[in-house]
Amino acid sequence: MRISVSSDMDEPVARALLAELRDRGHEVRAHGALSLGDDPQWAVCSEAAAREVADGSADQAVVCCWTGTGASIAANKVPGVRAALCADAYTADGARRWNDANVLALSLRLTSVPLLTEILDAWFAGAPSDDPEDRRNVAHLDRAGS
């Protein structure tokens, strides 16, 4: 899978995220503080990662900032993106299942490396629900964002 990753800070958990994704066999493209010469502002690098999902050059993205909130807001401004701020595995699973989230937002402050692994396990194991109500909700979001 092609995954776009952004972070506004070069923190150990952000580096662990890159390594973990590559170890899982994903093709990773880094943005912000994780890519020399990129603009590290959370609004800019999160948008860049999200745009790659929207234009199809990435299958999913993971966006990071200190709280994860700004990164998720910036990503959600991009039409076609459904970013979810996840602080635990249960939320990551639900975001994929019920919301068909295509961008994972993480807090650099709250996410430890063991927690990161749990969140990624749940995120990648999750699949969008086939429940008609869930599909209608996601379709509504897609229409509202265009």
URFENPE-V277929 format. One record per pair of residues at least 12 apart in sequence whose ideal C-beta (glycine too) atoms are under 6 Angstrom apart, sorted by the first residue. I is the first residue (numbers start at 1). J is the second residue. D is the distance in Angstrom with one decimal. If there is no record, write none. Layout:
# URFENPE-V277929
I;J;D / I;J;D
This chain:
# URFENPE-V277929
1;26;5.0 / 1;59;4.7 / 2;27;4.7 / 2;58;4.8 / 2;59;5.0 / 3;21;5.6 / 3;26;4.8 / 3;28;5.4 / 3;60;5.3 / 4;29;5.0 / 4;49;4.0 / 4;52;4.2 / 4;58;3.9 / 4;61;4.2 / 5;28;5.8 / 5;30;5.4 / 5;62;4.9 / 6;31;3.9 / 6;32;4.6 / 6;45;3.9 / 6;46;5.2 / 6;49;3.9 / 6;63;4.8 / 7;32;5.2 / 7;33;5.4 / 7;34;5.2 / 7;64;4.1 / 8;32;5.4 / 8;33;5.8 / 8;40;5.1 / 8;42;3.9 / 8;65;4.8 / 9;33;5.3 / 9;108;5.9 / 10;33;4.4 / 11;108;4.7 / 13;108;5.7 / 13;111;5.3 / 14;34;6.0 / 14;64;5.5 / 16;113;4.9 / 31;45;4.4 / 31;48;4.7 / 31;49;5.1 / 32;45;2.9 / 42;65;4.0 / 42;70;4.5 / 42;71;5.4 / 43;74;4.6 / 46;63;4.2 / 46;71;4.2 / 46;74;3.7 / 46;75;5.0 / 47;74;5.0 / 49;61;4.2 / 49;63;5.3 / 50;75;3.9 / 50;78;4.1 / 50;81;4.6 / 50;103;5.7 / 51;78;5.6 / 53;81;5.7 / 53;102;5.3 / 53;103;6.0 / 54;78;5.0 / 54;80;4.3 / 54;81;5.7 / 60;102;5.4 / 61;103;4.5 / 62;104;4.7 / 63;75;5.0 / 63;105;5.1 / 64;106;4.8 / 64;108;5.3 / 66;108;5.4 / 66;109;5.2 / 67;107;5.2 / 68;85;4.7 / 68;105;4.7 / 68;106;5.2 / 68;107;3.7 / 71;105;4.9 / 72;85;4.4 / 72;105;3.6 / 75;103;4.8 / 79;145;4.6 / 79;146;5.6 / 81;103;5.4 / 82;99;5.8 / 82;101;4.8 / 82;102;5.6 / 83;103;3.8 / 83;105;5.1 / 84;101;4.1 / 85;105;4.3 / 86;104;6.0 / 86;119;5.6 / 87;110;5.7 / 89;118;4.3 / 89;119;5.5 / 89;122;3.8 / 92;119;4.8 / 92;122;4.2 / 92;123;4.4 / 93;122;4.2 / 93;126;4.8 / 96;123;5.9 / 96;126;2.9 / 97;126;5.2 / 97;129;5.0 / 98;129;5.8 / 98;134;5.3 / 100;128;4.1 / 100;138;4.6 / 104;123;5.5
